[in-house]
């Protein structure tokens, strides 16, 4: 009798402790859920079939669904087929125990782009088997746009919007390596505006800048798909012509010279252009190749300007 009463008392105490712990666990779970719902991040869990089993409030708001609608929700239900396919490929890597962090660029139907920084980790059960995916995403669109802008500014001349000297050097290195490896021809054209100082002296630097912009567009209109055009410095422009022999590059330079000669610049009138052309030779470096084009350009200037000179000869204007 006394033993049975003692046993009941012990059971009641144990049950009481369990209830207290249960209530504490519920409160802790609610507190944890409240925290997750109020962080500025999209937090979610997927099962092995890549279906959502948990999503915090920001994620539910993003998907425009309720907790009740979350069961069975898939990426295909929200993202475009292309984006959903990319996410699936990455999720399969996570399920194969390869955690990752990457940027997901999502284009909307209205033309807007949103960029998410996704961090995903495999969820393991007590046996150590992968049973799902834990994901945390934050919106980094502004940072991404800023980085793209800085990357653009890093290799673009701000005045002409052509490649700057730094970017031309990079393209030069790549094209010369390709030329050496595959024995493809490579030529370059250096173009310099004749008597450009007179434009600045007589019309002002703003007019000079306007002329440089118009020259850039004229040169750009004659570039082929694989050509790379950039501002080499001051009023000089460099055109890198992959898979092009000297003769063909010279013909291209002459067409450019002729079109510039016919063009009337706003408030300035007609201007002319001198061009030097050189072709890659064995053991050439960017410096040696551009030095020969510079020497050809110098001869074009010395011989009266408004003409094309190659490494070895001059082409008279049409």
DRENDO-1510 file (C-alpha; in Angstrom, 1 decimal, always signed):
<recs>
REC; n; res; u; v; w
REC; 1; UNK; +0.0; +0.0; +0.0 .
REC; 2; UNK; +2.7; +2.5; +1.1 .
REC; 3; UNK; +4.9; +1.3; -1.8 .
REC; 4; UNK; +2.1; +1.8; -4.3 .
REC; 5; UNK; +1.4; +5.2; -3.0 .
REC; 6; UNK; +5.1; +6.1; -3.2 .
REC; 7; UNK; +5.2; +4.8; -6.8 .
REC; 8; UNK; +2.2; +6.9; -7.7 .
REC; 9; UNK; +3.8; +10.0; -6.1 .
REC; 10; UNK; +7.0; +9.3; -8.0 .
REC; 11; UNK; +5.1; +9.0; -11.3 .
REC; 12; UNK; +3.2; +12.2; -10.6 .
REC; 13; UNK; +6.5; +14.0; -9.9 .
REC; 14; UNK; +8.0; +12.6; -13.1 .
REC; 15; UNK; +4.9; +13.5; -15.1 .
REC; 16; UNK; +5.0; +17.0; -13.6 .
REC; 17; UNK; +8.6; +17.4; -14.5 .
REC; 18; UNK; +7.9; +16.2; -18.1 .
REC; 19; UNK; +5.0; +18.6; -18.4 .
REC; 20; UNK; +7.2; +21.5; -17.2 .
REC; 21; UNK; +9.9; +20.5; -19.7 .
REC; 22; UNK; +7.3; +20.1; -22.4 .
REC; 23; UNK; +5.9; +23.6; -21.8 .
REC; 24; UNK; +9.4; +25.0; -21.7 .
REC; 25; UNK; +10.2; +23.2; -24.9 .
REC; 26; UNK; +7.0; +24.7; -26.5 .
REC; 27; UNK; +7.9; +28.2; -25.2 .
REC; 28; UNK; +11.5; +27.8; -26.5 .
REC; 29; UNK; +10.2; +26.5; -29.9 .
REC; 30; UNK; +7.8; +29.5; -30.1 .
REC; 31; UNK; +10.6; +31.9; -29.2 .
REC; 32; UNK; +12.9; +30.3; -31.7 .
REC; 33; UNK; +10.1; +30.5; -34.4 .
REC; 34; UNK; +9.5; +34.1; -33.5 .
REC; 35; UNK; +13.2; +34.9; -34.0 .
REC; 36; UNK; +13.3; +33.1; -37.4 .
REC; 37; UNK; +10.2; +34.9; -38.5 .
REC; 38; UNK; +11.7; +38.3; -37.8 .
REC; 39; UNK; +15.2; +37.9; -39.2 .
REC; 40; UNK; +15.9; +39.6; -42.5 .
REC; 41; UNK; +16.6; +36.4; -44.3 .
REC; 42; UNK; +14.7; +33.6; -46.1 .
REC; 43; UNK; +15.1; +30.4; -44.1 .
REC; 44; UNK; +13.6; +27.1; -45.3 .
REC; 45; UNK; +13.9; +23.3; -45.1 .
REC; 46; UNK; +13.4; +20.8; -47.9 .
REC; 47; UNK; +13.1; +17.1; -47.7 .
REC; 48; UNK; +15.0; +14.6; -49.9 .
REC; 49; UNK; +12.4; +15.0; -52.6 .
REC; 50; UNK; +13.2; +18.8; -52.7 .
REC; 51; UNK; +9.8; +19.7; -51.3 .
REC; 52; UNK; +9.5; +22.4; -48.7 .
REC; 53; UNK; +8.7; +21.3; -45.2 .
REC; 54; UNK; +9.5; +24.5; -43.3 .
REC; 55; UNK; +9.6; +28.2; -44.3 .
REC; 56; UNK; +9.9; +31.2; -42.1 .
REC; 57; UNK; +7.6; +34.2; -42.5 .
REC; 58; UNK; +9.7; +36.1; -45.0 .
REC; 59; UNK; +9.9; +33.0; -47.2 .
REC; 60; UNK; +6.2; +32.4; -47.0 .
REC; 61; UNK; +5.6; +36.1; -47.9 .
REC; 62; UNK; +8.0; +35.8; -50.9 .
REC; 63; UNK; +6.2; +32.7; -52.1 .
REC; 64; UNK; +2.8; +34.4; -51.3 .
REC; 65; UNK; +1.5; +31.2; -49.6 .
REC; 66; UNK; +0.5; +30.2; -46.0 .
REC; 67; UNK; +1.9; +27.6; -43.8 .
REC; 68; UNK; -1.0; +25.3; -44.7 .
REC; 69; UNK; -0.1; +25.6; -48.4 .
REC; 70; UNK; +3.6; +24.9; -47.8 .
REC; 71; UNK; +3.2; +21.1; -47.7 .
REC; 72; UNK; +4.3; +19.7; -51.1 .
REC; 73; UNK; +5.4; +23.2; -52.4 .
REC; 74; UNK; +8.2; +23.0; -54.9 .
REC; 75; UNK; +10.6; +25.5; -56.6 .
REC; 76; UNK; +8.7; +24.9; -59.9 .
REC; 77; UNK; +5.6; +26.4; -58.2 .
REC; 78; UNK; +7.4; +29.8; -57.9 .
REC; 79; UNK; +10.5; +30.1; -60.0 .
REC; 80; UNK; +10.8; +30.0; -63.8 .
REC; 81; UNK; +11.6; +26.6; -65.3 .
REC; 82; UNK; +15.2; +27.7; -66.0 .
REC; 83; UNK; +15.8; +28.9; -62.5 .
REC; 84; UNK; +14.0; +25.9; -60.9 .
REC; 85; UNK; +16.3; +23.6; -63.0 .
REC; 86; UNK; +19.4; +25.4; -61.7 .
REC; 87; UNK; +18.2; +25.2; -58.2 .
REC; 88; UNK; +17.5; +21.5; -58.6 .
REC; 89; UNK; +21.0; +20.9; -59.9 .
REC; 90; UNK; +22.5; +22.6; -56.8 .
REC; 91; UNK; +20.1; +20.8; -54.4 .
REC; 92; UNK; +21.2; +17.5; -55.7 .
REC; 93; UNK; +24.8; +18.4; -54.8 .
REC; 94; UNK; +23.6; +19.3; -51.3 .
REC; 95; UNK; +21.9; +15.9; -50.9 .
REC; 96; UNK; +25.2; +14.4; -51.9 .
REC; 97; UNK; +26.8; +16.1; -48.9 .
REC; 98; UNK; +28.3; +19.1; -50.8 .
REC; 99; UNK; +27.4; +22.3; -48.9 .
REC; 100; UNK; +27.7; +25.5; -50.9 .
REC; 101; UNK; +27.2; +29.2; -51.0 .
REC; 102; UNK; +26.3; +30.9; -54.3 .
REC; 103; UNK; +24.5; +33.8; -55.9 .
REC; 104; UNK; +21.2; +33.1; -57.6 .
REC; 105; UNK; +20.1; +35.6; -60.1 .
REC; 106; UNK; +16.3; +35.6; -60.7 .
REC; 107; UNK; +14.8; +37.5; -63.5 .
REC; 108; UNK; +11.2; +38.5; -63.1 .
REC; 109; UNK; +8.6; +38.8; -65.9 .
REC; 110; UNK; +8.5; +42.6; -65.4 .
REC; 111; UNK; +12.2; +42.8; -66.3 .
REC; 112; UNK; +13.5; +43.3; -62.8 .
REC; 113; UNK; +16.3; +41.2; -61.5 .
REC; 114; UNK; +16.7; +40.0; -57.9 .
REC; 115; UNK; +19.9; +38.4; -56.6 .
REC; 116; UNK; +19.9; +36.1; -53.6 .
REC; 117; UNK; +23.0; +34.9; -51.7 .
REC; 118; UNK; +22.1; +31.3; -50.9 .
REC; 119; UNK; +23.8; +29.2; -48.2 .
REC; 120; UNK; +22.7; +25.6; -48.2 .
REC; 121; UNK; +23.7; +22.7; -46.0 .
REC; 122; UNK; +22.6; +19.0; -45.8 .
REC; 123; UNK; +20.4; +18.0; -42.9 .
REC; 124; UNK; +21.5; +14.8; -41.2 .
REC; 125; UNK; +19.4; +12.5; -39.0 .
REC; 126; UNK; +20.7; +10.7; -35.9 .
REC; 127; UNK; +22.1; +7.9; -38.0 .
REC; 128; UNK; +24.1; +10.4; -40.0 .
REC; 129; UNK; +22.0; +10.0; -43.2 .
REC; 130; UNK; +21.0; +13.1; -45.3 .
REC; 131; UNK; +17.3; +13.7; -44.9 .
REC; 132; UNK; +16.9; +17.1; -46.3 .
REC; 133; UNK; +18.3; +20.6; -47.0 .
REC; 134; UNK; +18.6; +23.6; -44.8 .
REC; 135; UNK; +18.8; +26.9; -46.8 .
REC; 136; UNK; +19.3; +30.5; -45.8 .
REC; 137; UNK; +19.0; +33.2; -48.5 .
REC; 138; UNK; +19.5; +37.0; -48.3 .
REC; 139; UNK; +18.8; +39.6; -50.9 .
REC; 140; UNK; +22.0; +41.1; -52.2 .
REC; 141; UNK; +20.7; +42.9; -55.3 .
REC; 142; UNK; +22.1; +46.3; -54.5 .
REC; 143; UNK; +25.5; +44.9; -53.7 .
REC; 144; UNK; +25.5; +42.8; -56.8 .
REC; 145; UNK; +24.5; +45.8; -59.0 .
REC; 146; UNK; +27.2; +47.9; -57.4 .
REC; 147; UNK; +29.8; +45.2; -58.0 .
REC; 148; UNK; +28.8; +44.9; -61.6 .
REC; 149; UNK; +29.0; +48.7; -62.0 .
REC; 150; UNK; +32.5; +48.7; -60.5 .
REC; 151; UNK; +33.6; +45.8; -62.7 .
REC; 152; UNK; +32.2; +47.7; -65.7 .
REC; 153; UNK; +34.0; +50.9; -64.7 .
REC; 154; UNK; +37.3; +48.9; -64.1 .
REC; 155; UNK; +37.7; +48.1; -67.8 .
REC; 156; UNK; +35.7; +50.8; -69.6 .
REC; 157; UNK; +36.9; +54.2; -70.6 .
REC; 158; UNK; +34.4; +56.6; -69.0 .
REC; 159; UNK; +34.4; +59.1; -71.9 .
REC; 160; UNK; +34.2; +56.9; -75.0 .
REC; 161; UNK; +32.6; +53.8; -73.3 .
REC; 162; UNK; +35.2; +51.7; -75.1 .
REC; 163; UNK; +37.7; +49.3; -73.5 .
REC; 164; UNK; +40.3; +51.2; -71.5 .
REC; 165; UNK; +44.1; +50.5; -71.6 .
REC; 166; UNK; +43.9; +48.0; -68.8 .
REC; 167; UNK; +41.2; +45.9; -70.6 .
REC; 168; UNK; +43.0; +46.1; -73.9 .
REC; 169; UNK; +46.2; +44.7; -72.2 .
REC; 170; UNK; +44.2; +41.7; -71.0 .
REC; 171; UNK; +42.6; +41.1; -74.4 .
REC; 172; UNK; +46.0; +41.5; -76.0 .
REC; 173; UNK; +47.5; +38.8; -73.7 .
REC; 174; UNK; +44.7; +36.3; -74.4 .
REC; 175; UNK; +44.7; +36.8; -78.2 .
REC; 176; UNK; +48.5; +36.5; -78.4 .
REC; 177; UNK; +48.4; +33.3; -76.5 .
REC; 178; UNK; +45.7; +32.0; -78.8 .
REC; 179; UNK; +47.7; +33.1; -81.8 .
REC; 180; UNK; +50.8; +31.3; -80.6 .
REC; 181; UNK; +48.9; +28.1; -79.7 .
REC; 182; UNK; +46.8; +27.7; -82.8 .
REC; 183; UNK; +49.0; +29.6; -85.3 .
REC; 184; UNK; +46.2; +32.0; -86.2 .
REC; 185; UNK; +47.0; +35.4; -87.7 .
REC; 186; UNK; +46.6; +38.5; -85.5 .
REC; 187; UNK; +46.8; +42.1; -86.6 .
REC; 188; UNK; +46.4; +45.4; -84.8 .
REC; 189; UNK; +45.5; +48.9; -85.9 .
REC; 190; UNK; +46.4; +52.1; -84.1 .
REC; 191; UNK; +44.4; +55.1; -85.1 .
REC; 192; UNK; +45.2; +58.7; -84.2 .
REC; 193; UNK; +43.0; +61.8; -84.9 .
REC; 194; UNK; +44.9; +64.3; -87.0 .
REC; 195; UNK; +45.6; +67.8; -85.5 .
REC; 196; UNK; +43.4; +67.0; -82.5 .
REC; 197; UNK; +45.1; +69.7; -80.4 .
REC; 198; UNK; +43.6; +72.3; -82.7 .
REC; 199; UNK; +40.1; +71.1; -81.8 .
REC; 200; UNK; +40.8; +71.6; -78.1 .
REC; 201; UNK; +42.6; +75.0; -78.7 .
REC; 202; UNK; +40.0; +76.4; -81.1 .
REC; 203; UNK; +36.7; +74.9; -79.8 .
REC; 204; UNK; +37.4; +73.9; -76.1 .
REC; 205; UNK; +37.9; +70.6; -74.4 .
REC; 206; UNK; +34.2; +69.9; -74.3 .
REC; 207; UNK; +34.1; +70.0; -78.0 .
REC; 208; UNK; +37.2; +67.8; -78.0 .
REC; 209; UNK; +35.5; +65.3; -75.8 .
REC; 210; UNK; +32.5; +65.3; -78.1 .
REC; 211; UNK; +34.7; +64.6; -81.1 .
REC; 212; UNK; +36.4; +61.7; -79.3 .
REC; 213; UNK; +32.9; +60.2; -78.5 .
REC; 214; UNK; +31.9; +60.5; -82.2 .
REC; 215; UNK; +35.2; +59.0; -83.3 .
REC; 216; UNK; +34.6; +56.1; -81.0 .
REC; 217; UNK; +31.1; +55.4; -82.5 .
REC; 218; UNK; +32.5; +55.6; -86.0 .
REC; 219; UNK; +35.3; +53.1; -85.3 .
REC; 220; UNK; +32.9; +50.9; -83.4 .
REC; 221; UNK; +30.5; +50.7; -86.4 .
REC; 222; UNK; +33.3; +49.1; -88.4 .
REC; 223; UNK; +34.3; +46.5; -85.9 .
REC; 224; UNK; +33.6; +42.9; -86.5 .
REC; 225; UNK; +32.2; +40.5; -83.9 .
REC; 226; UNK; +35.7; +39.2; -82.8 .
REC; 227; UNK; +37.5; +42.6; -82.9 .
REC; 228; UNK; +38.3; +44.5; -79.7 .
REC; 229; UNK; +38.3; +48.3; -79.9 .
REC; 230; UNK; +39.6; +50.5; -77.1 .
REC; 231; UNK; +41.0; +53.9; -76.2 .
REC; 232; UNK; +44.7; +53.5; -76.2 .
REC; 233; UNK; +45.4; +56.9; -74.8 .
REC; 234; UNK; +44.5; +60.6; -75.5 .
REC; 235; UNK; +43.2; +60.7; -79.1 .
REC; 236; UNK; +44.7; +57.3; -80.0 .
REC; 237; UNK; +42.5; +54.2; -80.4 .
REC; 238; UNK; +43.6; +50.5; -80.7 .
REC; 239; UNK; +41.8; +47.9; -82.7 .
REC; 240; UNK; +42.8; +44.3; -82.0 .
REC; 241; UNK; +41.9; +42.0; -85.0 .
REC; 242; UNK; +42.1; +38.3; -84.3 .
REC; 243; UNK; +42.5; +35.8; -87.2 .
REC; 244; UNK; +43.3; +38.7; -89.5 .
REC; 245; UNK; +46.3; +39.0; -91.8 .
REC; 246; UNK; +48.1; +42.3; -92.4 .
REC; 247; UNK; +46.6; +42.9; -95.8 .
REC; 248; UNK; +43.0; +42.5; -94.5 .
REC; 249; UNK; +43.7; +44.6; -91.5 .
REC; 250; UNK; +45.0; +47.3; -93.8 .
REC; 251; UNK; +41.9; +47.2; -95.9 .
REC; 252; UNK; +39.8; +47.5; -92.8 .
REC; 253; UNK; +41.9; +50.5; -91.7 .
REC; 254; UNK; +41.5; +52.2; -95.1 .
REC; 255; UNK; +37.7; +51.8; -94.9 .
REC; 256; UNK; +37.7; +53.4; -91.5 .
REC; 257; UNK; +39.9; +56.2; -92.7 .
REC; 258; UNK; +37.7; +56.9; -95.6 .
REC; 259; UNK; +34.5; +57.0; -93.5 .
REC; 260; UNK; +36.0; +59.4; -91.0 .
REC; 261; UNK; +37.1; +61.7; -93.8 .
REC; 262; UNK; +33.6; +61.9; -95.1 .
REC; 263; UNK; +32.0; +62.5; -91.7 .
REC; 264; UNK; +31.1; +66.0; -90.5 .
REC; 265; UNK; +31.5; +66.5; -86.8 .
REC; 266; UNK; +28.9; +68.7; -85.1 .
REC; 267; UNK; +30.2; +72.2; -84.7 .
REC; 268; UNK; +33.7; +71.2; -85.9 .
REC; 269; UNK; +33.4; +70.0; -89.4 .
REC; 270; UNK; +35.5; +67.4; -91.1 .
REC; 271; UNK; +38.5; +65.8; -89.4 .
REC; 272; UNK; +40.9; +63.1; -90.6 .
REC; 273; UNK; +42.6; +60.1; -89.2 .
REC; 274; UNK; +46.0; +58.5; -89.5 .
REC; 275; UNK; +46.4; +54.7; -88.9 .
REC; 276; UNK; +49.3; +52.3; -88.4 .
REC; 277; UNK; +48.9; +48.5; -88.9 .
REC; 278; UNK; +51.1; +45.6; -87.8 .
REC; 279; UNK; +50.8; +41.8; -87.8 .
REC; 280; UNK; +51.9; +39.3; -85.2 .
REC; 281; UNK; +55.2; +37.6; -85.8 .
REC; 282; UNK; +57.0; +34.7; -84.0 .
REC; 283; UNK; +58.3; +35.7; -80.6 .
REC; 284; UNK; +56.3; +39.0; -80.6 .
REC; 285; UNK; +55.2; +40.6; -77.4 .
REC; 286; UNK; +52.5; +43.2; -77.0 .
REC; 287; UNK; +55.2; +45.8; -76.8 .
REC; 288; UNK; +57.0; +44.8; -79.9 .
REC; 289; UNK; +53.8; +44.4; -81.9 .
REC; 290; UNK; +52.4; +47.8; -80.9 .
REC; 291; UNK; +55.9; +49.4; -81.4 .
REC; 292; UNK; +55.7; +48.4; -85.1 .
REC; 293; UNK; +52.2; +49.8; -85.4 .
REC; 294; UNK; +53.3; +53.0; -83.7 .
REC; 295; UNK; +56.2; +53.3; -86.1 .
REC; 296; UNK; +53.8; +52.8; -89.1 .
REC; 297; UNK; +51.5; +55.5; -87.6 .
REC; 298; UNK; +54.4; +57.9; -87.2 .
REC; 299; UNK; +55.2; +57.4; -90.9 .
REC; 300; UNK; +51.6; +58.1; -91.8 .
REC; 301; UNK; +51.8; +61.4; -89.9 .
REC; 302; UNK; +55.1; +62.3; -91.5 .
REC; 303; UNK; +53.9; +61.6; -95.0 .
REC; 304; UNK; +51.0; +64.0; -94.7 .
REC; 305; UNK; +48.5; +62.4; -92.4 .
REC; 306; UNK; +45.0; +61.1; -93.5 .
REC; 307; UNK; +46.5; +57.8; -94.6 .
REC; 308; UNK; +47.1; +54.2; -93.6 .
REC; 309; UNK; +50.7; +52.8; -93.2 .
REC; 310; UNK; +51.6; +49.2; -92.6 .
REC; 311; UNK; +54.8; +47.8; -91.1 .
REC; 312; UNK; +56.4; +47.8; -94.6 .
REC; 313; UNK; +54.4; +50.1; -96.9 .
REC; 314; UNK; +51.8; +52.9; -97.1 .
REC; 315; UNK; +48.4; +52.8; -98.6 .
REC; 316; UNK; +47.4; +56.1; -100.2 .
REC; 317; UNK; +43.9; +57.5; -99.5 .
REC; 318; UNK; +41.1; +56.7; -101.9 .
</recs>
